[in-house]
Amino acid sequence: MQGRTDPPQPRSGLVAPSEYGPFDPLSDVAHGYYIDGFAERAVEACRRWVRLTQAAADVVTTRYFFYIEAIALQELGRDREAIEVAETLLRDIDDALEPVWRAKALAVIAEASARMGQHGRAMAAMAEADWLIRAIPAGSYGHLSASMAVALALRSVNLLEEADSALSGIRVVESPSVEVLVAQELALLSAFWAASLVLIGRQAEAAVRFALSAARARRMVRLARELGNEQMVARGEVIEAYAMMHLSDAGLAAARALDARHRFDPRPELVETHLLHLILARAAADASQFAVAQEHLHELIAGAEAAGREMWAATGRWALADLHEAQVGPHPAVGLMRSVASAALARVWSEREGRFAALQDRHQLRELTAETHRMGRAVLQDPLTGLGNRRLLAQTLDLGLHHPWAVFVDVDDFKTINDTFSHAVGDEVLRMLADILRSQSRDHDVLIRYGGDEFLILPAGDEGVAQAVAERVRSAVAGWPWGSLRDGLSVTVSIGVGPALHESDDPWQAADAALSAAKRAGRNRVTTNG
């Protein structure tokens, strides 16, 4: 799995307890299947257990199941299904501010789209995922897992420098198992890079990458040995042996690979299994055991094609051509095939610059948009609360944005709060209330400080959505520990919900009338005027 086009997302020792769902141990089992190369079993487990977590409203574990299923499907070469599951994860996130989950889902879409030849879609998803990582605290589990996902998506479109930089920038604190996985991904990335360079005839550059792959594999072996993980030790030795085969002694590389083969399960899903076949095929060919070599290469090509790893399949086909020449001598058709294939691969390689430029252009556009937004906030933002002001409300109406319902929020007895506790405390109440409004609303809702202690919410939805937002706000305000702000302080709000009458001179009159009714009925309540 590591080094395939999808990263495993290790979690042991990284996630704060609050990030676990009650059914988290089940997701650990499913992830374990995936890590060990049993991708089909991982998919089955996720599909079976996600019904349980959804029924139990365990949102966090449900998201883990969606993500593990998506990357396991990619491991199996089922990219279209992987995209569908990743899109389900995005729908589950909806408008919530979840940069980690959103970045990981987008990375799956980017990688799967690239493998399906949909490079425009891949670059759009990748650019957004790469941008989202900037909003995730460095050193956190979320930053690590999202960085790994995005790095390997970058690799899928041959943006290898960017992928290497992303992986090299990951900082792991007190989690040896995760250190092993990051080292493994780096070693396999260098092997992928080197093999790609070989295919386009850039041998000198390939040798540099093979040397780096060997060094990274040795670090992986050392870390895995310290951890006592013999399977990962063996897989690291196979990666090092593959690099050694290209750098020095193919016979020694074969001996190392044969020894390692008996200490891990060389399943077809693993990239290390592809490398093992290449090493053993080379050893068999050197011993003139051409049938054995051919069998290894056919197994490699079948496994790589099934998993959608075209570069490794191409490496296998190249080795088959070498084997053919070793058996029967040079043939013009083989030379022509290599020439055509090399030219095609070189064109793909040359597209990297265009893709990198496209990625940078998208980032620059986002930065420009963000800067424009920052400049505009001074004009459209209430300075006390940071919410929109009436200018923003007017702009929203002028743009014709569709918000069919309005929610008016008014602080109960706000004058008494000012008179009893001071205007400074009153200002703190308004700022805290603005924070509550943000936390209980969605990204597409418009939040306005209408004036004084009155606030207006324009929800992006129907009457049911508006009523739900109103009740969440009322409940959150009533339950907030206002006494921590000033002893004896208590705050409630009255809320009116009504249709937005956009053709009227007073579009909010229905919600305003509902607010007045809530006040008359005793305050601290939601009233709807339908």
N, C-alpha and C positions, 0 to 999 in steps of 0.2 A: 503494500500500500504506500509506504513512504517512498517517494520518488516516482510514484505514478502521477497521473495528472491530478489527483486529489489528495490533499493532505489528510491524515488522520488528525483528529483534534484531541490531544491528550488533556485530561482534566485532573488526574490524581495529584493532590497536593497543591493545586493552584487556585481552586475556587473557594471563596469565602462561603461559610455555611448558609448564609442568606441566599446564595445563588443556586442552592440545591432545591429540587422539588421533593415531595414525600416519596415519589416512586423512582428517585434517582438511581438506586442500585440496579433497577432493570435496564436503565440506559447504559450503565457500566457494562452489563453483560452483552448488550447488543454491540456496543463499541468494541468490546473484547473480541467478539466474532470478527468484526471488520479488521481490527489490527492484526489478528492471526491469519488473515487471508481467506476467511470464510464469508465472503461478501454476500452470497446468496442467503446464507443463514442469518446474516445481519439484517437483510431486507425483510425476511420473513418475521423475525423477532420484532422489528420496528412496527410492521403493519399489524401484528397481533396485539402488541402491548399499547400502541397509541390509542386504541379504543378505550382501554382502561384509564389512561391518564386524562383523556378528554372527558370521560364520564365523571372523573373525580376532580375536574377543574384544576389539574396540575399543569399549569401553563408552561412552566420552565422545562419540565421533563418532556412534555409534548413537543416542544421546539427542538430539543435534543434528538428526539426520535425522527422528526422530519429531516433534520440535517444529516444524521447518520444514514438514514435511508437514501438520501440524495447522493452522498459521496460513495456509498456502497454500490448504487446503481451505476455511477460513473466507473467504478472499478470493474464492473461487469460489461462495460461498453454500451450500456443502455442510456445513452445521453438524452434522448427525448423524454424518457420517463424521469430522469434526474431533474430536468428543467421543470417538468410539471410539479414535482414534489417541492422544489425550491420556490416555485411560484405560490404553492400552498402555504409555505412558511411565510412568505412576504404578505400574503393575505391575512394570515394569523396575526402578524405584527400590526397590520393596518397602519394607522397614522401615529402609532406610539413612537416615542424617541428611543429607538433600540438600535444604535449604530453597529453593535457587535453582530447581532443576528442578521441585520439587513446586509452588512458587508459580506458575511459568510454566504448568505443565500445568493447574493449577486455574484460572488466569486464562482459558485457552482454554475450559474447561468452563463457567465462569461466563458468558463472553461468548456462546458458542454457545447455551447454555441460555436466556439472556435473549432472543436473537433468535428462539428457538423458542417464546417465551411461557412458559417454565418458570421463573418468577421466584423461586420458593422455592428451587429447586436452585441457581439462579444466585447468590442472596445467600449461601447456605451456602458455596459454593465460593469466592466472592469474599472473604468474611470470613476464611476460613482462609488464603487467599493473602495478603491484606493483613496479617494477623498474622505470617505467616512472614517477611515482608520485614524485620521488626524484628530477626530473628536473623541478617541478612546484613550484613556490614561495609559501612558507607556509603563511597561512592567506589570500590568494587570493580566489576568488570564484572558480577558476579552481581547486585549491588544495582541497577545501572543497567538491565539487561535485564529483571529481574523487576519493577522499578518501572514500566517502560514497559508491560509486559504487563498489570499490574494497573490502571494508570491508564486504559488504553483499555477494559478490562472495566468499570471504573466508569462510563465514558462510555456504555456500551451500555445501562445502566439509568438514564441521565440524572442520575447523581450527578456533575454537571459541576464543581462547586466542588472536590470531593475529587479528581477526575481532574486538574484544573488544578493543584492543590496538589502532587499526586504528581509530575507532569511538571516543574513549576517547581522542585521540590526536588532534581532530579537534578543532580549535579555531575560534569562531564566533565573529566578531566585529560589534556591533551596528546593529544587525538584529534579533530582537526578534522572528520573525516567523521562522527563520532558527534554532534558539536555540531550539524552540519547537520540530522541526522535528528531530534534532539530539538527543534530550532527549528521544523522542519516539522510535527511532531506538535502543538506548541503553537499554531502558526498555524492548522492545520486544526481543532483543538479549538475555538478561538475562532470560526471560521467556522461550525462545526456548531452551536455555542451560539447564535450570532446568528440563523442560519436557523431554528432551533427557536423562538426568541422571535418572529420575524416570523410564523410560522404560527399562533401563538396571540394575535396582535394586540398584542404589547408592543413597539412600534416604538422607543420612546425607549431602552429597555434594549438592544434589538438594535443600535442605533447605537453604543453604547459598546463592544459586543463586536466589531462590524465594525471600529471604529477600532483596537482591540487586535489583531485579526487582521491588519490591514494593517501595523501596526508590527512584529509578529512575522514576517510574510512578508518585510518589507524586511531584517530581520536574517538570515533564512534565505538571502536572495539574496546579501547581503554575504558571509556565511560560505562559501556555495557558490562564489562568484566567487573568493574567496581560495584556495579549494581547487582551482579549475580544473575544477569539475564543471558543465558547461554545461547538462546535462539538469536538474539540480536548480535551477540559476539560473532556467531557463524555468518550471519547475513552481512555484517561489516567486513568479514574476511573475504567474502565473495566479491564485494565491491572493490576491495583492494586488489584482489587477484585479477579482476578484469582490467584495472588500470595497469598492473604489472605486465600483463600479456602484451600490452601495446608499448610499454616502455623498455622492457628488458627480456626476461626469461619466460617464454611461454610454457616451458616444461615445469618450472617452479610454480607458476601461476596455476597450472592444471592440478598439481599436487595439493596446493593450498585449497583449491576449490573442491576437490574430491574429499578432502578431510572435512571441510565445512558442510558438505552436502548431507552428511549423516547426523548433523546436529541441529538442523532445522527442517521444517516441512516445505519442500520446494513446490508450492502450489502454483498453478498457471497464472493466478492473479498477481503474483509478486514480481516486481521488476527484477529483484535479485535472481529469480528463476530464469528470466530472459538472459541475464548476464552469465549464469551458470551454463546454460545451453551454448552460448557463444564460446565460452572458454573450453568446454568439453568438445565441441565441434572442431575447434582449432587443434586441440591435442590429438583427436582422432585422425584428422586430415594429415597432420605431421607424421603420424604413424601409418599412413596409407590405408587407414580403416575408413574408406570413403562412405560405405553404407551407414556406418555408425554416425559419422559426421553429418550426413544428409538427414538422418532421423532426428538428430538434435536440432538442426536448423529448421526443419519442418515443424517441430513442436514449438520452437520459438516463434515462428511466423504466425502459426495458428493462435497461440496464446496472446501475442501482441495485437493481432488484428481483432480478436474477440474483445479485448479491453480498449480498443480504439487508440493504441499507441503506435501511430504510423511510423515514427522515426525508428523505433526498435524493429518493427517489421521490415522497414527498408534496409536496416543494417543486416538483418537475416538474409534478405534476398541478395544483397551485395556479397555476403559470405558464400551463398550458394553459387554465385557466378565464379568466385575465386575457386571454389571446390570443383566446378565443372572444368575450369582450365587446368587445374592440377591433375585431373583424371585424363582428359583427352587433348590437352594442349590449347593454345589460343585459337579463338574462332572469331571471325569478323562480326558475326551477329552479337556476340557477347560484348565486344568493344563498342558497337553502336548503341546497344542497350545502356551501357554504362555512361556513354557520352550524353545521351538524351536524358537519362535520370539525373545525372550530375547537373546538367543545365537547368532542369526543372527545380531541383533542390536549391541551386544557387539563386534562382529567381525568388523562391520562397524566403530564403535567408535575406536577400536584399530588401524585401518588404518590411524588414524590422524597423528601418529608419522611418518609413512612412507611418508605421503604427506608433512608434515612440512619439513622433511629432503630433499625431492625432491625440494621443494621451495628454501631452503637454498642452495642446490647444484647449482641450476640455477643462484642464485644471485652471488655465489662465482665465477662461470664461467664467468659471465658478468664483475665482478670486475677484474678478471685476464686478460680478453680481453682488458678492458679499460686501465689497467696498461701497458700491452704490447704495446698498441697503443701509450700511452704517451711516452714510452721509444723509440719507433721507430720514433716518429715525429722529433726528433733532427736530425736524419739521412736523412729523406725524406722530410723535410719541409724547405721552404725558410725562413730565420730568419727575414727578413724585413716585409714580407707581411703575413706570416703564411700559404701561399698556398703551394702546392707541388712543389718540385724542379725537376730537370732533372732525378735524381735517381728514384723518384716516377714514372716519365713518363716511364723510362726504365723498371721498375718493372711491370707497367701496361701492357706494350707490352709483356714482358716475360711470364706473366700469361695468355696471350691470351684473355684478356677481350675484348668483342666485342663493339667497338665504331666506327661505319662506317663513321662518319663525323667528321670533325675538324673545329674549329672556332679560327682564329688568331685575337688577339686584340692588337693594337699598339696605344700609346698615340701620338696625333698629336703635332708636334713642341715641343717635350719634352725638347730638348736642350735649346730652348728659355726660357722655364719655369725655368730650372736650372740657366741659365745665368742671368735672370731678377730678380728672386725672391729668389734664393739661393738653394743649394743642399738639405738643411734641408726641405724646402718647397716641393722640388721635391720628397723627401722620403715620406712626408705626402700625396702627391698626389697618389703615388703608393699604400700606405697603404689603402687610401680611395677607390681607384679603386678596390683593392682586396675585400674590404667589399661589394662593389656594385656587383662584380662578384658572390660572395656568395649569396647575396640576390636575384639575378636574375636567379640563377641556381638551379638545383634540387639535392637531396641527392646523386643520383647515377652518377652525372656528375663529371668528373675529371677536376680539376682546377690546372693549372701549371703556375708558373712564369718562362717563357721560357728563359728570359735574358733581363737585362736592363729594358726597358719600354714595352717589349713584353710579352703577356700572351697567353696561349693556353687553350681552353676549348674543352674537348672531351665529347659531349653530349651523353646521353644514349637514342638514338632514331634515326629517319631517317632524311632526308634532311629538312623536314618541322619543326621538332623539333630544328634542328641546326639553321635554319634561324630565328625561333621565339626567341631563346635564344640570338642570335646576335643582333636582333633589340631591345630586351628589354634592353640589356646592353648599346647599343648606345644611346637609348632614356634616360635611367637613368643617364648616364654620362652627357649628354647635359643638362639635367634638374637639375643637382645637384647645390646647392648654393655655388660654389667654392669661391665666394667673401668673404664668412664668414671665410675662411681659410687665405686669404690674399687679401686686397683690390686690385681690378683690375685683379685678377686671373680668367682665363677662361680655361676650359679643354674640349676637345672633343677627340673622338677616331675614328680610321678607323678600319674596321673589314672585314676580308676575310673568306668566308665559302667554303669549298671544301671537296670532299670525301677523307677519310683516306686510303692511298694506302699502306696497311700493308705489301705487298710483296716487296715494293720498298725500296731502301737504304734511301730514303727521303720520309717517309710516309706523310709528311705535305706539300709537294710541291704544291698541288692544292690549298690549303687554303692560302699558302704563296703568290702564284701568284695572287689570288683574292685580298689579302691585298694590294699588289702593285698596282693593278688596282684601288682599292678604293682611294689610295693616289693620283694617277695620275688624278682621276676624281674630285678632289677637297677636299678630306678628309671629316670627320664627316659623313660617310656613310657606308652601308653594301654592299658588292659585293659578288656574288656567282659564283664560277667556277665549274659548274656541269660536 
